[in-house]
Amino acid sequence: MSGPAGQPEIGVWGCGRMGSALARALAVAGQPVVVATGRPGRAATTLAGVPGCRATDPDSMLRQATMVLLALPFPVALHALRGPAGRIGAGRTLVDMTNPALGAGQPQNAVLGTGDTLPPSMSGGELIAHAASGWRVAKAFNTLSADALTHWPADGGPVCVPVASDHPSGRREVFELVLRLGLHPVDAGGIASSREMEAMAVLFARISSRHRLRGQIGIHIGRSDRVATVGEVPCPVSR
């Protein structure tokens, strides 16, 4: 489905702090957004006055959006994608932003919501990719907090966003979205890199808590032999 200006709409599944912050950032960048929750009326109130944003139910969003950003708690997201939602992607891109080990905002053992723990050799991103068999799954934005999304650039340079996917076309699509938001994408390889990306998010949460940064923390990656960001040097989106 297209937005008011004829641009394809990007879906944001979830309207918590991260989902709302991302929807607002996309709208500021001129990208039409459809936000999906079980309570569309509440989402509409949260995003009232944000041009280019509308709220709907998850089923409608999943069928209409050209790309979907997953901003639900990990156990909720995994449970949903193990059902019909995981099979209706028709090859569209699904961006996993979840962090299993952060739970309610505090580093802890990853719990799937069924009493089982996350297998030590698997990441949340890999489990999401396995469940969402109808989608091109990419891991991105999980190293940013809602506060970081609204307080870039980081000291010393722009914020970098690692992007991991087994699908080159999906990775390229996420790269373009990251650039539209004024951030710098970094090719992190296949979806297996979700393991390190999720561990990085836990580290950032601990540093933020220790230094009272309130989530305003991000990474800036540059070459050591010259002053340049990843966005200014070759950084392929496909191999």
Residue pairs with C-beta under 8 A, 6 or more apart in sequence:
1 8
1 9
1 34
1 64
1 65
2 8
2 9
2 32
3 9
3 32
3 33
3 52
4 32
4 52
5 30
5 32
7 30
7 31
7 32
8 32
8 65
8 66
9 32
9 33
9 34
9 64
9 65
9 66
10 26
10 31
10 32
10 33
10 34
10 65
10 66
10 67
10 68
10 69
10 177
11 33
11 34
11 35
11 36
11 61
11 62
11 64
11 65
11 67
11 68
11 69
12 19
12 22
12 23
12 26
12 33
12 34
12 35
12 36
12 68
12 69
12 71
13 19
13 36
13 37
13 58
13 61
13 62
13 68
13 69
13 70
13 71
13 72
13 77
14 35
14 36
14 37
14 70
14 71
14 72
15 23
15 35
15 36
15 37
15 42
15 43
15 46
15 47
15 55
15 71
16 71
17 146
18 71
18 97
18 145
18 146
18 149
19 35
19 69
19 71
19 72
20 35
20 46
20 47
20 146
21 146
21 147
21 149
21 150
22 69
22 71
22 97
22 141
22 146
22 149
23 33
23 35
23 47
23 50
23 53
24 47
24 50
24 53
24 150
25 149
25 150
25 181
26 33
26 52
26 180
26 181
27 33
27 50
27 51
27 52
27 53
29 180
29 181
29 182
30 52
30 180
31 52
31 177
31 180
32 52
32 53
33 52
33 53
33 54
34 53
34 54
34 55
34 56
34 61
34 64
34 65
35 43
35 47
35 53
35 54
35 55
35 56
35 61
36 43
36 55
36 56
36 57
36 58
36 60
36 61
36 62
37 43
37 55
37 57
37 58
38 57
38 58
40 55
40 56
40 57
41 55
43 55
44 54
44 55
47 53
47 55
56 64
58 80
58 85
61 68
62 68
62 85
62 88
63 88
65 92
66 92
67 92
67 93
67 94
67 95
67 173
67 177
68 89
68 92
68 93
68 94
68 95
68 135
69 95
69 97
69 141
70 77
70 94
70 95
70 96
70 97
70 98
70 128
71 97
72 80
72 98
73 98
73 103
74 98
74 99
74 100
74 110
74 112
74 124
75 100
75 111
75 112
75 113
75 114
76 113
77 96
77 98
77 128
78 112
78 113
78 124
78 127
78 128
78 131
79 113
80 86
81 128
81 131
81 132
82 131
85 132
86 131
86 132
86 133
86 134
86 135
87 133
87 134
88 134
89 132
89 134
89 135
89 136
90 134
91 134
91 135
91 136
92 135
92 136
93 135
93 136
93 137
93 138
93 167
93 170
93 173
93 174
94 128
94 132
94 135
94 136
94 137
94 138
95 137
95 138
95 139
95 140
95 141
95 174
95 177
96 124
96 125
96 128
96 129
96 137
96 138
96 139
96 140
96 142
96 194
97 140
97 141
97 142
98 124
98 125
98 128
98 142
99 124
99 142
99 198
99 201
99 202
100 110
100 111
100 112
100 118
100 123
100 124
100 198
101 107
101 108
101 109
101 110
101 118
101 198
101 199
101 201
101 202
102 108
102 201
102 202
102 205
103 110
103 111
105 205
106 205
107 202
107 205
107 206
109 117
109 118
110 117
110 118
110 124
111 117
111 118
112 118
118 124
118 127
122 195
123 191
123 192
123 194
123 195
123 197
123 198
124 194
124 198
125 137
125 139
125 142
125 164
125 191
125 194
125 195
125 197
125 198
126 191
126 192
126 194
126 195
128 137
129 137
129 166
129 191
136 165
136 167
136 169
136 170
137 165
137 166
137 167
137 170
137 191
138 163
138 164
138 165
138 167
138 170
138 171
138 173
138 174
138 191
139 162
139 163
139 164
139 165
139 188
139 191
139 193
139 194
139 197
140 161
140 162
140 163
140 164
140 174
140 178
140 185
141 161
142 197
142 198
142 201
143 161
143 162
143 197
143 200
143 201
143 204
143 218
143 219
144 159
144 161
144 218
145 204
145 208
145 215
145 216
145 217
146 215
147 214
147 215
147 216
148 159
148 215
148 216
148 217
148 218
149 181
151 216
152 158
152 159
152 182
152 183
152 218
153 159
153 182
154 217
154 218
154 219
154 220
156 220
157 220
157 222
157 229
158 182
158 183
158 184
158 220
158 229
158 231
159 183
159 184
159 218
159 219
159 220
160 183
160 184
160 185
160 186
160 218
160 219
160 220
160 221
160 229
160 230
160 231
161 178
161 183
161 184
161 185
161 186
162 185
162 186
162 188
162 193
162 197
162 200
162 219
163 171
163 174
163 175
163 178
163 185
163 186
163 187
163 188
164 171
164 188
164 189
164 190
164 191
164 192
164 193
164 194
164 197
165 171
165 174
165 190
165 191
166 190
166 191
168 237
168 238
168 239
169 238
171 187
171 237
171 238
172 237
172 238
174 185
175 185
175 187
175 237
178 184
178 185
179 185
179 231
184 221
184 229
184 230
184 231
185 230
185 231
185 235
185 237
186 221
186 230
186 235
187 235
187 236
187 237
188 196
188 197
200 219
204 217
204 218
207 213
207 217
208 214
208 215
208 216
208 217
220 229
221 229
221 230
222 228
222 229
222 230
223 233
